[in-house]
Amino acid sequence: MPHPASGLFLYALCGSLRKNSSNHALLEAIGAEAGNGTSVEICTLIGDLPIFDPDREGDATPAAVLEFAEKIRRADGLIISAPEYAHGIPGGLKNALDWLVSRDEIPHKPVMLVHASHRGDHALEALTEVLKTISVTLVDAAFFRINLLGKTPEQRREILADPETRDRMRTHLQAFVTATELRGKLEV
Ligand SMILES: Cc1cc2nc3c(=O)[nH]c(=O)nc-3n(C[C@H](O)[C@H](O)[C@H](O)COP(=O)(O)O)c2cc1C
């Protein structure tokens, strides 16, 4: 499978802030498959966003939120990977999405959902519902799932470096890139 060809900027949101996060490892591995001018940047702002407060929207929007929203605005598409916490979406990611609800950066933004566990369907379902509610364009064909739960960093590296896994990641990324490019053309 060739590398997806495009010049897109994809912004990746990781639901885990953990240094050794398997979701972060998955997003990094997908980013490494992008190639050919497509850049994937993993968001580092989620842990710095204040707790969402509708009284701090508009002119009172915190600087960190403005920086985050600007990244979302510039992104041609988003890649999101999150663990399940207590059958739900991790609070930090949900908080980041809450800041976007009343803003104009998120509607119709193409989203590729990926999942680093064989479990966590409650969180996946909840996240899908939230993303639909905030009117993103969820690219179903791009959904990619692989089980990294409970694996050591070394085991993860092996799984993610496997040629068949890399091929699958490229296939799903290509589906996302194609859908994102198509949307860009339709908008012109
Ligand atoms: C507070 C907490 C709650 C969790 N709740 C669930 C859960 O409800 N269902 C599940 O499948 N895993 C649960 N887990 C396990 C995580 O989803 C799992 O360890 C995941 O791989 C963490 O992602 P990360 O490696 O990207 O940090 C929980 C972990 C923590 C720390």
The ligand as a Gaussian input file, in Angstrom:
#p B3LYP/6-31G(d) Opt

LIG

0 1
 C       -9.168000       5.818000      36.023000
 C       -9.194000       4.704000      35.022000
 C      -10.395000       4.148000      34.640000
 C      -10.436000       3.129000      33.683000
 N      -11.641000       2.635000      33.298000
 C      -11.704000       1.713000      32.296000
 C      -12.930000       1.254000      31.798000
 O      -13.994000       1.650000      32.237000
 N      -12.921000       0.360000      30.778000
 C      -11.748000      -0.102000      30.210000
 O      -11.787000      -0.881000      29.263000
 N      -10.547000       0.321000      30.681000
 C      -10.504000       1.224000      31.696000
 N       -9.300000       1.695000      32.127000
 C       -8.081000       1.185000      31.503000
 C       -7.597000       2.136000      30.417000
 O       -8.592000       2.413000      29.466000
 C       -6.405000       1.495000      29.729000
 O       -5.395000       1.317000      30.680000
 C       -5.888000       2.278000      28.556000
 O       -4.983000       1.487000      27.848000
 C       -5.193000       3.553000      28.990000
 O       -4.817000       4.263000      27.844000
 P       -3.356000       4.901000      27.707000
 O       -2.380000       3.772000      27.651000
 O       -3.418000       5.655000      26.417000
 O       -3.137000       5.786000      28.901000
 C       -9.231000       2.687000      33.104000
 C       -8.019000       3.259000      33.493000
 C       -7.991000       4.255000      34.441000
 C       -6.668000       4.877000      34.812000

